Amino acid sequence: MSGNNTKMPKGGYCLQLTRKKLFSLWMALLLLFIGVCLGVYGWMEWQADNPAREYMEYIKIAIGWGGAFVFIAMGMWTAYTSVRDAFFPQKSELANSIRSQLPYPDAAPGVLELFAMVDRDIAANGQWFEKVAVGKEWVLAEKASYIPRIRVFFGRDEIRTHRSGERVNTSRILELHILDDRRQHQITILHNPKELQALLDCISLRAPDALRRPYSEYISWIQKSDMEWENMLREYRVRQGERDMAAFQSGGGDTGINQNMILTYPDGSVTSRVTPDLIRKVLEDCLRQGEGTFSLSAGCPVEREGIRYVEMECFAGCYEYEEDFEDLSFQEMKKFGEAELFLKMTSTKDAGKAVQFGRMCQMDIPGAEGILEAWIRGEIPNMKDWEATPLFMEQEQPKKREMIPPHLGLMSPAGVFQSHDRFTLEDVAVAAEGLVDGSYQMVDLTLPGGYLWMRIHAGDASDGRCKVLVTRADTDKLRYFRNQCTHRQASDWLNAFAKGTFQPDWKEWKDYTRKAEKEYKKQRGGK
């Protein structure tokens, strides 16, 4: 019977599911018992005193030993997964399914926060259908599915008939199949056909833009080409946009949405559906990426005493990347992050002539979050401590840059530093291999011209991963990125960088350009 869950179990729904995996040990023991029996059967057939074995006898021996191998392997795997999920929930199948659907799986929080995120949604919004819970954001079963990522789902209700002589056996298969935007597949088995239909109806309400298709189309969907899948994703976005527009026109949009504000994301894309939750999400994305800049523009400028407040620009960065940084939650990252707000204004007091100017203030992340949330409500911050800043800076004439020769710096674990201005690709390959075998603790490579640079710090006892810093020459400026990886990966990146074939997925790197520029200015000011 479907309905709301009124009481959360001790430890939460997710932890309860992982602990229940321990009950699968009886299935593991049964599989092991069957495997041992088959092995004994095969051994007895082999030891039988029959010098002239027939063909069928060899088949029996093969069945005995082959079945023993298969059932013992299945039993051992079932026992391993049961113990792993019950006693090590951070490695469980459920935790991995949640972690893989986050925007940055490598920077996902710890298992307790992962489970708490799903538990809160199920406790507040959960509808239960047998062992499946559907919240506002998550579908929780043996695995979890993030509802905004669901693209197609199927309900399987089939009756199968098996004949054995004069005896007829029937069985009914009830399954929920979900395909998400990554083409990942999740199957959940149910027992009550009424619950299956109610479950499908609930998912249709929680994911109104996802397609609900009959199971007969399932094979054709998983066999779609990449182009067909991209077309389906495009159609999904169109349906979503049409539904959002219809909601706005009918006045049924979310009450927290301010349609007077336009948010420009760090990647340049825009949206007019601005909510406090969206502001927090963009801030978190900037911090996890290292740094980022976004802006909130007023469709109708806020006017006070002859001054029009036009746009609030926010830069947010988090440069704490020591051990356990990837396990930090958003609340913890706020402690290490910093923000810079820039409010753009115009004045028409002087004979109708518009004068553009702005004010800037540096602050912590919680302070910036509060000001941004007030700004989308049309509230002007108290700018007593804000610094006046011109909107447009005069362009400095570019100075002729001295051609800097290439450089290769090496540091051993003992702290001995070597500097080479003349070296070959073979020397870089030796340095790269030295990172793997422990000959070098740090490698610093600057390519001809002095713009492209990579520095790799080898791991230590506290953190075995390498820290990699690298520059990328964009059309507008030189950007700085950082990442962490294994020694072998760092070695491969160093060789590729020296050869000019370094083309990583920059989405996996954290941008710290603003911090690098500040440090450079401090160094110049100190001279």
C-alpha positions as CSV (number, residue, x, y, z in Angstrom):
1,M,0.0,0.0,0.0
2,S,1.5,3.3,-1.0
3,G,1.6,6.3,1.3
4,N,3.7,8.7,3.2
5,N,6.4,7.4,5.5
6,T,5.7,8.9,8.9
7,K,8.8,7.8,10.9
8,M,12.4,7.6,9.7
9,P,14.3,4.6,11.0
10,K,17.3,5.1,13.2
11,G,20.3,6.0,11.0
12,G,18.0,6.9,8.1
13,Y,16.5,5.0,5.2
14,C,19.7,4.7,3.2
15,L,21.7,3.2,6.0
16,Q,18.9,0.8,6.8
17,L,19.0,-0.4,3.2
18,T,22.7,-1.1,3.3
19,R,22.4,-2.9,6.7
20,K,19.6,-5.1,5.3
21,K,22.2,-6.4,2.7
22,L,23.5,-8.6,5.5
23,F,20.5,-10.8,5.3
24,S,21.7,-11.8,1.8
25,L,24.3,-13.9,3.5
26,W,21.8,-16.8,3.7
27,M,21.6,-16.7,-0.1
28,A,25.4,-16.7,-0.3
29,L,25.5,-19.8,2.0
30,L,22.9,-21.5,-0.1
31,L,24.8,-20.9,-3.3
32,L,28.0,-22.1,-1.7
33,F,26.2,-25.3,-0.5
34,I,24.9,-26.0,-4.0
35,G,28.4,-25.4,-5.4
36,V,30.0,-27.8,-3.0
37,C,27.3,-30.4,-3.7
38,L,27.9,-30.1,-7.4
39,G,31.7,-30.4,-6.9
40,V,31.2,-33.5,-4.8
41,Y,28.9,-35.0,-7.5
42,G,31.5,-34.3,-10.2
43,W,34.3,-35.7,-8.1
44,M,32.3,-38.9,-7.4
45,E,31.6,-39.4,-11.1
46,W,35.3,-38.9,-11.8
47,Q,36.4,-41.4,-9.2
48,A,33.8,-44.0,-10.3
49,D,35.6,-47.3,-11.3
50,N,34.5,-47.3,-15.0
51,P,37.4,-47.6,-17.4
52,A,35.1,-47.3,-20.5
53,R,33.2,-44.1,-19.8
54,E,30.5,-43.0,-22.2
55,Y,29.9,-39.6,-23.6
56,M,27.1,-38.7,-21.1
57,E,29.3,-39.6,-18.2
58,Y,31.8,-36.9,-19.2
59,I,28.9,-34.5,-19.6
60,K,27.9,-35.2,-16.0
61,I,31.4,-34.6,-14.7
62,A,31.6,-31.3,-16.7
63,I,28.2,-30.2,-15.3
64,G,29.3,-31.1,-11.7
65,W,32.6,-29.2,-11.8
66,G,31.4,-26.3,-14.0
67,G,28.3,-25.8,-11.8
68,A,30.5,-26.0,-8.7
69,F,32.7,-23.2,-10.0
70,V,29.8,-21.0,-11.0
71,F,27.8,-21.4,-7.8
72,I,30.8,-21.0,-5.5
73,A,31.8,-17.9,-7.4
74,M,28.3,-16.5,-7.1
75,G,28.2,-17.3,-3.4
76,M,31.5,-15.7,-2.7
77,W,30.5,-12.5,-4.6
78,T,27.1,-12.4,-2.8
79,A,28.8,-12.8,0.6
80,Y,31.4,-10.1,-0.3
81,T,28.8,-7.5,-1.4
82,S,26.6,-8.2,1.6
83,V,29.4,-7.6,4.1
84,R,30.7,-4.6,2.1
85,D,27.4,-2.8,2.0
86,A,26.5,-3.6,5.6
87,F,29.8,-2.7,7.2
88,F,31.4,-0.3,4.7
89,P,28.4,1.8,3.5
90,Q,30.8,4.3,1.8
91,K,31.7,1.6,-0.7
92,S,28.1,0.3,-1.1
93,E,26.2,0.1,-4.4
94,L,23.7,2.6,-3.0
95,A,26.4,5.2,-2.1
96,N,28.1,4.8,-5.5
97,S,24.7,5.4,-7.3
98,I,24.1,8.6,-5.4
99,R,27.7,9.8,-5.8
100,S,27.8,9.2,-9.5
101,Q,24.7,11.5,-10.1
102,L,26.1,14.6,-8.4
103,P,27.6,17.3,-10.6
104,Y,31.1,16.6,-9.4
105,P,31.3,13.0,-8.2
106,D,35.0,13.3,-7.3
107,A,34.2,16.1,-5.0
108,A,31.2,14.4,-3.4
109,P,30.7,14.7,0.4
110,G,31.1,11.8,2.8
111,V,28.7,8.9,2.9
112,L,26.8,10.3,5.9
113,E,26.0,13.5,4.1
114,L,25.2,11.7,0.9
115,F,22.7,9.5,2.7
116,A,21.3,12.4,4.7
117,M,20.6,14.3,1.5
118,V,18.4,11.5,0.2
119,D,16.9,10.8,3.6
120,R,15.7,14.4,4.1
121,D,14.0,14.3,0.7
122,I,12.3,11.0,1.4
123,A,11.3,12.0,4.9
124,A,9.7,15.3,3.7
125,N,8.2,14.3,0.4
126,G,8.4,10.5,0.2
127,Q,5.6,8.3,-1.2
128,W,6.2,4.5,-0.6
129,F,5.4,1.7,-3.0
130,E,6.4,-1.6,-1.5
131,K,10.2,-1.1,-1.0
132,V,10.5,1.9,-3.4
133,A,10.2,5.5,-2.2
134,V,9.7,8.5,-4.5
135,G,10.6,11.9,-3.1
136,K,10.7,15.3,-4.8
137,E,14.3,14.8,-6.0
138,W,15.1,11.1,-5.5
139,V,13.7,7.6,-6.2
140,L,15.1,5.3,-3.5
141,A,15.3,1.5,-4.0
142,E,18.4,-0.8,-4.0
143,K,19.9,2.1,-5.9
144,A,19.0,5.8,-6.0
145,S,17.9,7.8,-9.1
146,Y,18.0,11.6,-9.1
147,I,14.6,12.6,-10.5
148,P,15.9,15.7,-12.6
149,R,18.1,13.3,-14.5
150,I,15.4,10.8,-15.4
151,R,14.7,10.9,-19.1
152,V,12.7,7.7,-19.8
153,F,11.1,5.1,-17.6
154,F,9.3,1.8,-18.3
155,G,6.9,-0.4,-16.3
156,R,7.2,-4.2,-17.0
157,D,4.1,-6.3,-16.2
158,E,4.4,-9.7,-17.9
159,I,2.9,-13.1,-17.2
160,R,5.1,-16.1,-18.3
161,T,3.9,-19.7,-18.6
162,H,6.1,-22.7,-18.3
163,R,5.0,-26.3,-19.2
164,S,6.5,-29.3,-17.5
165,G,4.7,-32.4,-18.8
166,E,1.1,-32.0,-17.9
167,R,1.9,-29.3,-15.3
168,V,1.6,-25.6,-16.1
169,N,3.5,-23.0,-14.0
170,T,2.9,-19.3,-14.4
171,S,4.9,-16.4,-13.0
172,R,4.4,-12.6,-13.2
173,I,7.3,-10.2,-13.7
174,L,6.8,-6.7,-12.2
175,E,9.8,-4.3,-12.8
176,L,10.5,-0.6,-12.9
177,H,13.2,0.4,-15.5
178,I,14.7,3.9,-15.4
179,L,17.1,5.4,-18.0
180,D,18.8,8.7,-17.0
181,D,20.5,11.4,-19.0
182,R,23.8,9.4,-18.8
183,R,22.0,6.4,-20.3
184,Q,22.6,4.6,-17.0
185,H,20.0,1.9,-16.3
186,Q,18.3,1.0,-13.0
187,I,16.0,-2.0,-12.5
188,T,13.7,-2.4,-9.4
189,I,11.6,-5.6,-8.8
190,L,8.1,-5.3,-7.3
191,H,5.5,-7.9,-6.3
192,N,2.1,-6.0,-6.4
193,P,0.8,-4.9,-9.9
194,K,-1.3,-2.2,-8.3
195,E,1.8,-0.7,-6.6
196,L,3.7,-0.8,-9.9
197,Q,1.0,1.3,-11.7
198,A,0.8,3.7,-8.7
199,L,4.6,4.0,-8.7
200,L,4.7,4.9,-12.4
201,D,2.0,7.5,-11.9
202,C,3.9,9.1,-9.1
203,I,7.1,9.3,-11.1
204,S,5.1,10.9,-14.0
205,L,4.0,13.6,-11.6
206,R,7.5,14.1,-10.1
207,A,9.3,14.0,-13.5
208,P,6.6,15.5,-15.8
209,D,9.1,16.0,-18.7
210,A,10.4,12.5,-18.7
211,L,8.9,9.9,-21.1
212,R,6.8,7.1,-19.8
213,R,7.0,4.3,-22.4
214,P,5.7,0.7,-22.5
215,Y,8.3,-2.0,-21.8
216,S,7.9,-3.3,-25.4
217,E,10.0,-0.3,-26.5
218,Y,12.7,-0.8,-23.9
219,I,15.2,-2.6,-26.2
220,S,14.8,0.0,-28.9
221,W,15.6,2.8,-26.4
222,I,18.8,1.2,-25.1
223,Q,20.0,0.6,-28.6
224,K,19.5,4.1,-29.8
225,S,22.5,5.8,-31.5
226,D,24.2,8.7,-30.0
227,M,22.6,11.1,-32.4
228,E,19.1,9.7,-31.6
229,W,19.8,10.1,-27.9
230,E,20.9,13.7,-28.3
231,N,17.7,14.4,-30.2
232,M,15.7,13.0,-27.4
233,L,17.6,15.1,-24.9
234,R,16.9,18.2,-27.0
235,E,13.2,17.4,-27.1
236,Y,13.3,17.0,-23.3
237,R,14.7,20.5,-22.9
238,V,12.1,21.9,-25.3
239,R,9.3,20.2,-23.2
240,Q,10.8,21.5,-20.0
241,G,11.0,25.1,-21.4
242,E,7.5,25.0,-22.7
243,R,6.1,23.8,-19.4
244,D,8.1,26.4,-17.5
245,M,6.8,29.2,-19.8
246,A,3.2,27.9,-19.4
247,A,3.6,27.9,-15.6
248,F,4.8,31.5,-15.7
249,Q,2.1,32.7,-18.0
250,S,-0.6,31.1,-15.8
251,G,0.9,32.5,-12.7
252,G,1.6,29.0,-11.4
253,G,5.4,29.4,-11.1
254,D,7.4,28.9,-7.9
255,T,6.8,31.7,-5.5
256,G,10.5,32.1,-4.8
257,I,11.3,32.9,-8.5
258,N,12.1,36.5,-9.3
259,Q,11.4,37.2,-13.0
260,N,12.9,40.7,-12.8
261,M,16.4,39.2,-12.4
262,I,18.6,37.6,-15.0
263,L,21.3,35.3,-13.9
264,T,24.4,34.9,-16.1
265,Y,26.3,31.7,-15.3
266,P,30.1,31.5,-15.3
267,D,29.9,29.8,-18.7
268,G,27.9,32.7,-20.2
269,S,24.5,30.9,-20.3
270,V,21.5,32.8,-18.8
271,T,18.3,32.1,-17.0
272,S,15.4,34.2,-15.6
273,R,14.3,31.6,-13.1
274,V,16.3,33.0,-10.2
275,T,15.7,31.6,-6.7
276,P,17.8,31.6,-3.5
277,D,18.4,27.9,-4.0
278,L,19.8,28.6,-7.4
279,I,22.1,31.3,-6.0
280,R,23.5,28.8,-3.5
281,K,23.9,26.2,-6.2
282,V,25.9,28.6,-8.4
283,L,28.0,29.6,-5.5
284,E,28.8,26.0,-4.6
285,D,29.7,25.3,-8.3
286,C,32.2,28.2,-8.3
287,L,33.8,27.0,-5.1
288,R,34.1,23.4,-6.2
289,Q,35.6,24.6,-9.5
290,G,38.2,26.7,-7.7
291,E,36.7,30.1,-8.7
292,G,34.1,31.6,-10.9
293,T,32.2,34.8,-11.7
294,F,28.5,35.2,-12.3
295,S,26.1,38.2,-12.3
296,L,22.5,39.1,-11.5
297,S,21.1,41.8,-13.8
298,A,17.8,43.6,-13.0
299,G,15.4,43.6,-15.9
300,C,13.9,46.8,-14.4
301,P,16.7,48.6,-12.5
302,V,16.1,49.4,-8.9
303,E,16.0,53.2,-8.5
304,R,16.7,55.0,-5.2
305,E,17.2,58.8,-4.9
306,G,18.2,59.3,-8.6
307,I,20.5,56.3,-8.7
308,R,19.7,53.2,-10.7
309,Y,21.2,50.0,-9.4
310,V,21.6,47.8,-12.5
311,E,23.7,44.7,-11.9
312,M,25.4,42.7,-9.1
313,E,28.5,40.8,-10.2
314,C,29.9,38.1,-7.8
315,F,33.3,36.5,-7.9
316,A,33.6,33.5,-5.6
317,G,36.7,31.3,-5.0
318,C,37.9,28.6,-2.8
319,Y,41.7,27.8,-2.8
320,E,41.9,25.3,0.0
321,Y,42.9,22.1,-1.7
322,E,44.8,20.2,0.9
323,E,43.8,16.7,2.0
324,D,40.2,15.8,2.3
325,F,39.2,19.0,0.3
326,E,37.1,16.8,-2.0
327,D,35.0,15.5,1.0
328,L,34.1,19.0,2.1
329,S,30.4,19.9,2.1
330,F,29.2,23.3,0.9
331,Q,28.8,24.5,4.5
332,E,32.4,23.5,5.2
333,M,33.7,25.1,2.0
334,K,32.1,28.4,3.0
335,K,34.8,28.6,5.7
336,F,37.6,28.5,3.2
337,G,35.9,30.5,0.4
338,E,36.0,34.2,-0.3
339,A,33.8,36.5,-2.4
340,E,34.0,39.8,-4.1
341,L,30.8,41.7,-5.0
342,F,30.6,44.5,-7.5
343,L,27.4,46.6,-7.8
344,K,27.0,48.6,-11.0
345,M,25.0,51.8,-10.9
346,T,24.1,54.8,-13.1
347,S,23.2,58.3,-12.0
348,T,21.0,60.8,-14.0
349,K,21.3,63.8,-11.7
350,D,23.5,65.9,-13.9
351,A,21.1,67.3,-16.6
352,G,20.0,63.9,-17.6
353,K,23.5,62.8,-18.4
354,A,24.0,59.2,-17.4
355,V,27.1,58.6,-15.3
356,Q,28.1,55.0,-14.7
357,F,30.1,53.9,-11.7
358,G,30.2,51.0,-9.2
359,R,31.2,49.9,-5.7
360,M,33.1,46.8,-4.7
361,C,33.5,44.9,-1.4
362,Q,35.3,41.7,-0.4
363,M,33.7,39.4,2.1
364,D,33.2,35.8,3.2
365,I,30.8,33.5,1.4
366,P,27.9,33.6,3.9
367,G,27.9,37.4,3.7
368,A,27.8,37.4,-0.1
369,E,25.1,34.8,-0.1
370,G,22.9,37.0,2.1
371,I,23.5,40.1,0.0
372,L,22.7,38.2,-3.2
373,E,19.5,36.8,-1.9
374,A,18.5,40.3,-0.8
375,W,19.4,41.7,-4.2
376,I,17.1,39.3,-6.1
377,R,14.3,40.7,-3.9
378,G,15.2,44.2,-5.0
379,E,16.9,45.2,-1.7
380,I,20.0,47.5,-1.9
381,P,22.9,46.5,0.5
382,N,24.4,48.8,3.0
383,M,27.5,50.1,1.1
384,K,29.2,52.0,4.0
385,D,32.4,49.9,3.7
386,W,32.2,49.4,-0.1
387,E,35.0,50.9,-2.2
388,A,34.1,53.1,-5.2
389,T,35.4,51.6,-8.4
390,P,35.3,52.9,-12.0
391,L,33.3,50.7,-14.4
392,F,35.8,51.1,-17.3
393,M,39.5,51.0,-16.9
394,E,41.8,52.6,-19.4
395,Q,43.4,50.1,-21.6
396,E,47.2,49.9,-21.0
397,Q,49.4,49.6,-24.0
398,P,50.7,46.1,-24.1
399,K,54.4,45.9,-23.2
400,K,56.8,44.0,-25.3
401,R,57.4,40.8,-23.4
402,E,60.9,39.4,-23.2
403,M,61.2,36.0,-24.7
404,I,61.8,33.7,-21.7
405,P,63.8,30.5,-22.5
406,P,62.4,27.1,-21.5
407,H,63.2,25.8,-18.0
408,L,63.1,22.5,-16.3
409,G,63.4,22.4,-12.5
410,L,63.8,19.2,-10.5
411,M,63.8,18.7,-6.7
412,S,64.7,15.4,-5.0
413,P,63.0,14.0,-1.9
414,A,66.0,15.2,0.1
415,G,65.4,18.8,-1.1
416,V,68.2,19.1,-3.6
417,F,67.1,21.4,-6.5
418,Q,68.4,21.2,-10.0
419,S,67.8,23.8,-12.7
420,H,68.2,23.2,-16.4
421,D,67.8,25.7,-19.2
422,R,68.8,23.3,-21.9
423,F,67.0,19.9,-22.0
424,T,65.3,17.6,-24.5
425,L,62.1,15.6,-24.5
426,E,64.0,12.6,-23.3
427,D,65.1,14.6,-20.2
428,V,61.4,15.5,-19.6
429,A,60.5,11.8,-20.0
430,V,63.2,10.9,-17.4
431,A,61.8,13.5,-15.0
432,A,58.3,12.1,-15.6
433,E,59.4,8.6,-14.7
434,G,61.1,10.0,-11.7
435,L,57.8,11.1,-10.3
436,V,56.6,7.5,-10.5
437,D,59.6,5.8,-9.0
438,G,60.1,8.5,-6.3
439,S,63.3,10.0,-7.7
440,Y,61.8,13.5,-7.8
441,Q,59.5,15.2,-5.3
442,M,58.8,18.2,-7.6
443,V,59.0,18.9,-11.3
444,D,58.7,22.4,-12.7
445,L,58.5,22.8,-16.6
446,T,58.2,26.1,-18.5
447,L,57.9,25.9,-22.2
448,P,59.6,28.5,-24.6
449,G,58.0,32.0,-24.2
450,G,57.3,31.6,-20.5
451,Y,53.5,31.5,-20.8
452,L,52.8,27.7,-20.7
453,W,54.0,26.3,-17.4
454,M,53.3,23.1,-15.4
455,R,54.4,22.2,-11.9
456,I,53.9,18.8,-10.2
457,H,54.3,18.2,-6.5
458,A,54.5,14.4,-5.7
459,G,52.4,13.0,-3.0
460,D,53.6,12.4,0.6
461,A,52.6,10.3,3.6
462,S,49.5,12.3,4.3
463,D,48.2,12.4,0.8
464,G,49.6,10.1,-1.9
465,R,48.2,12.0,-4.8
466,C,50.2,14.4,-6.9
467,K,49.2,18.1,-7.0
468,V,49.4,19.5,-10.6
469,L,49.4,23.2,-11.4
470,V,49.2,24.3,-15.1
471,T,48.5,27.4,-17.2
472,R,46.3,27.7,-20.3
473,A,46.6,30.5,-22.8
474,D,43.1,31.8,-23.7
475,T,42.4,34.6,-26.1
476,D,41.7,37.1,-23.4
477,K,44.1,36.1,-20.6
478,L,46.4,33.4,-19.1
479,R,44.4,31.1,-16.9
480,Y,45.7,29.0,-14.0
481,F,44.3,25.5,-13.1
482,R,45.0,22.9,-10.5
483,N,44.1,19.2,-10.1
484,Q,45.1,16.1,-8.1
485,C,45.9,12.7,-9.6
486,T,48.0,9.6,-9.4
487,H,51.7,9.6,-10.0
488,R,51.3,7.7,-13.3
489,Q,48.7,10.2,-14.5
490,A,50.9,13.1,-13.6
491,S,53.7,11.5,-15.5
492,D,51.6,11.1,-18.6
493,W,50.4,14.8,-18.3
494,L,54.0,16.0,-18.1
495,N,55.1,14.2,-21.2
496,A,52.0,15.4,-23.1
497,F,52.5,19.0,-22.0
498,A,56.1,18.9,-23.2
499,K,55.1,17.5,-26.6
500,G,52.3,20.0,-27.0
501,T,49.6,17.4,-27.0
502,F,48.2,18.2,-23.5
503,Q,44.4,18.4,-24.0
504,P,42.6,17.4,-20.8
505,D,38.9,17.7,-19.9
506,W,39.1,21.2,-18.3
507,K,35.8,20.6,-16.5
508,E,37.7,18.3,-14.1
509,W,40.2,21.0,-13.3
510,K,39.8,23.8,-10.7
511,D,40.4,27.4,-11.9
512,Y,42.5,29.6,-9.5
513,T,43.4,32.4,-11.9
514,R,42.2,35.2,-9.6
515,K,44.3,33.9,-6.7
516,A,47.4,33.6,-9.0
517,E,46.9,37.1,-10.2
518,K,46.7,38.4,-6.6
519,E,49.8,36.6,-5.6
520,Y,51.6,38.0,-8.7
521,K,50.6,41.6,-7.8
522,K,51.8,41.1,-4.2
523,Q,55.2,39.9,-5.5
524,R,55.5,42.9,-7.8
525,G,54.4,45.3,-5.0
526,G,57.0,43.8,-2.6
527,K,59.8,44.5,-5.0
